[in-house]
Amino acid sequence: MTLEKADSVEVFDAGSKGRGLRTTKALVAGDVVFTEASYAAVVFDSLALQVCHNCFRRQASPHRCAQCKFAHYCDRTCQRAAWDEHKRECSAIKTAGKAPKENIRLVARAMWRMQKYGGRVSDSQLTTLDLLQDHVSDMVDEDVKELQDDVQKFLEYWPKANRAVGTEYISHLLGVIKVNGFTLSDQRGLQAVGVGLFPNLCLVNHDCWPNCTVILNHGNQSALDSALHSQRRIELRVLSPIKEGEELSVSYVDFLNLAQDRQKLLRKQYYFDCKCEHCSKGIKDDLMKAITDGEKKPTAEQVKEVTDFTMKALGKIEDARVTGDFEEVVKLCRGCLQKQEGVLADTHLQHLRILSTASEVFSFMQDFKEAASCASRMVHGYEKLYHPNNAQLGMAIMRAGVTNWHAGLIEVGHAMICQAFAILMVTHGSQHPITKDLETMRSQTELELKMFRQNEKVYQSVRKAALDGQPLTEPVKEQVKELVQGAK
């Protein structure tokens, strides 16, 4: 039964999954199914002083709201653009004396918008917050207790002059946020900075091997004329060809977990049992726990010894990272990789997690050759596990490409940056800041690669001078000039 329809999608009865969205026309990889502005969104408590509360971009020195002294913005232009959404919040925070935690602020923002504009704010909105699942009845006692505490905190925060709201409805909205809140990232897509409600997106069901992905477009509020501003919005983008009438899906969790672990996580966070094909059949589980396949296969006892060793080491690694003891992190990672050699395959999850950590820490310590080695091995494993157009795969390849570039491995670095660019053109599109950054890097590495192939000695001289922070000698400058002119 079709319930609602807009543009290229329609709501339909998805059986045990409840309502779902399906396409009304065939789509190909890279297509944008729909865009949707947030109904309401807030910055995480922990980043409230570092992220713009309007466009969710990270800022080194944000402009603070002089009234509530809580909200921060890129500049006055962003502050003016946010005022309609912030003014009631601003007054409430001043009255309360401090800002409540993020989920309560988000409920309040949603309520203020609902009271001003109603449940539907545009013709393209296919559902309302009232109709979304809250799963309150499925919550365990601990979650129910936390929910009840949050209801009381909301009532303390909600201005008495505003229309009264019943506790049952507040519980519903808090439940909706818990299971339907979409995490917002910064402008480079590298860090989660907030949470928002997007009603249409909430209708897209989960699949561990989805045909769509969601990215945040931060919009543009830099123009002095607010009429030229574009809204913060999500884009639902196609990962692989979709037939007319096929259900649209996204993944709520990272695929790099065993099927039973993904199911456990989905059950705990979203209160449903995943029955997708990859979970039902345990597809790729064999790779995620694979052992080496040489002439002498490791015994079950050897595998258990290595995996137990790695699990303990991962805990120690996290402790060392928290305290900033990166030398200890390196030592632990080296020990794990040595122990895993000849036992765990290149796609084993524990092996990949150690490589990921090692690459990140080596990069931080500017040991780019070690970082590049770990990153390249990690990507090799990821490529066998992730969907070829997975955004996380694209980001991992991008970081590996940059690391190889910094290590002086220009051929490998350029190839990886080009590969990442192709994936992110699908997942993020040509106008996203990450894709634009990659395009710049791709042009730069292409130029450097031409220089490398024409005269490796000159290339290495230029690279060394850049790393050492020293000016080029006059002879090298002349050679570079000739090479650059020749490359053009």
N, C-alpha and C positions, 0 to 999 in steps of 0.2 A: 504493500500500500504506500503510495507516494503521499507525503504530508505537506512538504513545502518545496519550492523550486526557485532557483535564482541563477542567472548566468549559465554556467556549464555544469552545475551540480544540482542534485535534488536529495531531499531527506527521504529515507525509506526504512521500513521495518527490517532490521538485520537479525531477527530471530532472538537467540539467547543473548546476543550482544546488545539488545535494545535498539535504539535508533542508530542509523549510520548515514554516511554520505556516499553517493555514487555519482559518476560522471554521466552526462547526457551526450557526450561526444568523445570520439577517440582523441587521445593525447599522446605526446611523445616526450622523451626525456628533455628537461629544461623548460618545459611549458609551465607557466604560472596558472594554477587552477583558480585561485582567488587570493585577494589581499583583504586584510581585515584590521581596522584600527582597534586598539584596546578599548574595552568597555570601561576598564579601570586598571591602573597599574601603580606599583610602588617600588621604591628602591629598598634593597635589603637593609636591615638595621645596621649591620656591620660595615656597610659601605656608604652610609648616609652622608658622610662628610667628604666623600671622594668622587661621587657620581652625580651627574646632573639629574634632578628630579623631573625634568621635562623630557629630554631626549635620551637619557640613560647612557650618555657618553662619560667615560672617565675623564676627570680634569685634575690637573696638578694644583691649581689655586682657584677653586670654584667660588662664585659669588653667593653670599649667604643672605637668606631672607631676613630683613631687619626686624620683622615683627615676631615671628615664632622662633627665630634663630635655630631652626632645625633643617628646613629645606635649603638645598644648595643648587646653584645653576651655573651653566657655562658663562653666562653674562646676563645683562638686563633684557636682552632680546628674548632669550629663552625664558627668563622669569616672567615677562609679560605674556608670552605664549601659554604659560602654564597657569596663569592667575585664575582663570575660570574654574580650573580643576582644584586649585590649591586654596582658594580664599576661605572656604568653609573649614577646611582642614587647619589652616593657619590660625583661625579664631579658636578652634577646639583645642589645639595644642597649647596656645597661650593660656586658655582657661584651666586646662588640666595641669599645666606647669611642666609637662614633658610629653614626648611623643610615645604612644603605645607601640607594641611590637608590630611587625609588618603585616601579619594576617588581619589584625584588628584595623589597622589603617586602610587596608584594601577593602574590607567589608564596609567601612565608613564611606570611602570614596564611591563604592558601588551604590550604596544607599542614597547618597546625595545626588548622584547622577540619575538614579531611578526616580527620585522624588521630583526632579526638575524636568526630565525628558520622557519618563515612562520606561517600560521594560524594553521596548525596541527603539533604537536610536537612528535606524536607517531602514530603507525598504529592502536592502540586501541582507539584513539580519534574519537568519532562519529560525532562531529559537530565542528564548529569554532565560535569564538566570533562574527564574521560578521553575522552569521545566527541566533543568539539568539535574542529574543524579547527585545526591550528597552522600550516600552510603552510610549515613549516621547509624542506621539499624544494624549495619554489619561491623561496626567498630568494636574493638575489644575494650574491656573495662578501663584500661590505662588511657586509651585514646578518648573515651567518653569523659573521663575525669578531666583531662586536659581541655576538652571542648567546653565543658561546663565552666571551668575557670576562665576561659577566654570569653565566654558569653558575659560573665560578670564584669570582666575588665572592659568589654565593649560598652556595657551599660554605664559604667563609670566615666568613660570617655565621651560617649554620645551626648551632644549638647541638649540640655533640658528644653531649650526653646524649639528644637526640631520635633518633627512628628514622632510620636512614640513608636517603637518597634517591638514586636513580641519576641520573647526568648526563643520560641520554636523557629521563627523565620531567621533569626540571627544564627541559630545552630545550623540551619539549612545552608546559609551562605558560607559559613565557616567550613562546612563539609564540602561544598562545591569547590572552594579554594583548595582544600587539601587534595582532592582527586582530579581537579581540572585546571588548577593554576599552571600557567605556562611560564617557564623560567626565561628571563630576558638576559641577553648577553651584552657586553660592552661593544663599542664600535668596531673592534677587531675580532669579535667572536671568540675571544680567548678566556673570558671570565664571566661567570654568572653574576649579575649585579642586581637583579630584581625579579619580581613576579607580577604577572598580569592575567586578566580574564578576557578571553576571546570567545564569545558564545558559539560562533560557527565552527571554529577549530575544535571546540569541545565535542562536536558531533562526529569527528573523524576517529574511528576506532583504531585500536592497536593491532599491529602485526610485527613479529620479531624480524621479518624480512619484508619491509613495507614497500609500497610503490611510490610513496611521496615522502618529502621531508619538509620541515618548517624552519624558516630563518627569519630573523628580525631585521627589518629595515627601519633605521632610526629616524628617517625623514630628514627634513632640512628646515631649520628655523633661523638660519643665518641672515636672511634678507631683512632689511629694516622694515619693509612693508609686510605686515603679517598676512596680507592677502596672497603673498607668494610662498608662504610656508607650506610644507607637506607634512602629513601626520606620521607619527610613529605607528608602524603597522607590521603585522606578520605577513609572510608570503608562503603559501602552500605550493611547493614546486614538485614537479614530476621527476622521479628517478629512473623509471623505465617505462616502455610503452604500455598504455592503458587502453583497453577496449571500451567502446560505448557500453554503458550499463554496468561497468565493473566497479566494485566498492573501492573507495579511497582509503588508504591506511597510512599511519605513521608509527614509528616505534617510540614507546614511552620510556624504554630503558636501553642501555648500551648492549649491543649484540654480543660483545666479548665476555660472555658468561655461559656456563653450561646451561642447557635447557631447564633443568630442575631448579637451578639458582635464579634464572630469570623468572620462572613461574613463582617461586617463593617471594621474590622481590615485588612482583606485580600483585600478588595476593595481599602482601602486607601494606603496600602503598596505595593500590587502586581497587582492592577488594574484588578481584575477578580471577578466574582460572583461565590462563592462556591456553587455547587449543589450536593455535596456528600450526601450520605444517611443520615448521622448523622445531617447534616444541614437541609436537606429537610424535614426530619421527626422530627427534634428537639429531637433526641434520647439523653436521660440522662438529658435533660433540667429540667424535673420534679424533678430529684434528686438534681440538682444544686440550685434549689430555693425551696426545700422541707421544710415544717414546721413539727413540732412534731406531732406524730399521737397517742396521748394518749386518755384517757377518755374525757378530756376537751381540745378540739382543740382551739388554739388561734384564735381570730377574725382577720379579715382583718385589722382593725385599730391597733391592737396590733402588727401585723407583720410589718405594715408600720412604726410604731413608732420605733421598734427595728432596722429595716434596715436603716432608716434615721439616727438614733443615731449612728449606726456602721459606716455609710459612713462618717459622720462628724469626728468620732473618728479616722478613718483610716488616714484622712488628718493630724490630730493632732499628731498621732503616727509617721508619716513620718517626720514631723517637729522636733519632739523630738529626733528621731534617728539621724537626720542630725546634731543637736547640741550636741549629745552625752548625752542627759538627759535620761539615761536608766531607772532610777527610775520612771520617768514620763511615759515612755513606758509601764512598768510593771503595773502601776496604771491604765492606759487607757485600757490595754488588760484585766485586771481583771474586770474592769467595764463593758466592752463589753460582756465578757463571762457570767457574772452574769445576764446581761440584756437579753442575748440570751437564757438562760436556760429556757426550757419549751416552747420555741417559734420556734427557728430555729432547723432544723434537723441536724444530724451529717454530712450530705453531702452538706449542704448549703454553697455556695461559700464564703459568708462573714464570716461564722463561721470558715471555713478552713483557711482563710487568717489571722484571728486573732490568731488561734492556731499556725500557721506557724511562725508568728512574735514573739509570746510569747515564743515558744520553742527556737528560735534562741537567743533571748535576755536573757532568763533564763540561757542558756548554756554559753553565754558570761560572765554572772555574776557568773558562777559556782554554780548555784542553780540547780543541776542536777536532783533532784527528781521532782521538778516542771517542768523542761524542758522535762523530760521523760514522765510525765503524758500528757503534751500538744502534744508531738511528737507522742505518741501512739494513741491518739484520732484522730490526724490529719491523720495518716496512715490508720486508720480504715475507714475514709471517702474516702481517695484517692483510696483505693482498690475497692470501689464500683463504681468509676467513670472512672479511667484510664484503658487502655488496660493492661492485666496482664503482658505483657512484655515491658511496656513503660519504657524508660530509666529514666525519671523523677521520676516515681514511685520507681524504684530500688534505685535511689540515696536518695530519701526521707526515704525509709525503712532502708537504710544503716545508715543515720544520726540518725534515731530514735534508731536503734540498738546500735550504739556507745553511744548515750546519756543514754540509759537504762543501758548499761555496766558501764558507769561512775557513774551512780546513785547506783550501787551495785546490780541492778536487773539482775544478771548474766543469769538466765534462759531465761528471756524475751529477753535480749540483744543478747545472742547467737542464739536464734531462728530467730530473725530478721536479724542478720548478715548472717545467712545461707540462708534465704529467698532472701535477696538482692543479695547475691552471685549467686544464681540460675538465677535471672533476668539479672544481668550484664554479665554472661557468654553468654547469648543470644545477648544482645545489644552491648557489648564491646569486648567479646572474652577473652580467657585465658591470652593473652599476654599484655593486656592493663594495664598501671600502677594502675588504680583504682581497677581492678580485682585482681591484685597481692597483693595490700594492703589489700583487703578484705580476700584473702586467708590466709594472715598472721594473720589477726584479728580473722578469723574463727578458726585457729589452737590454738591461744592464749586463746580465750574464751572457746573452748572445753576443754582445760587443766584446766582452772579455774573452769569450771562447774563440772568437775570430783572432783576437790578439794572441792568445795562447798558441793557436795552431800556426800562426805566421812566425812567431818568434817567442818561444817558451822562456828564454832567458830574460827578455825584456819584461814579459808578463810577471815573472817571479820577482824581478827587481821592483816593479810597481807595487806588487802585493806586499813585499817586505817593508817598503817605505811606508805604506798605509798602516800596517800593523804596528810599526815602530813609532808612528807619528812624526816621521821625518820627511823633509821636502825631497823631491826628486832631483837628481844631479842633472846638469844641463844636457849632457849627452843622452841620458835616458829620456829626458823631456822631448828632445828632437826625434828620437826613435819612436816614442809613443805617438807623437804628432803624425809621423809618416804612416804608422800602422792604422791609426784612427781614420785618416784620410783614405787609406787603401780599403778599410773595412766598409766605408760608405760607398 
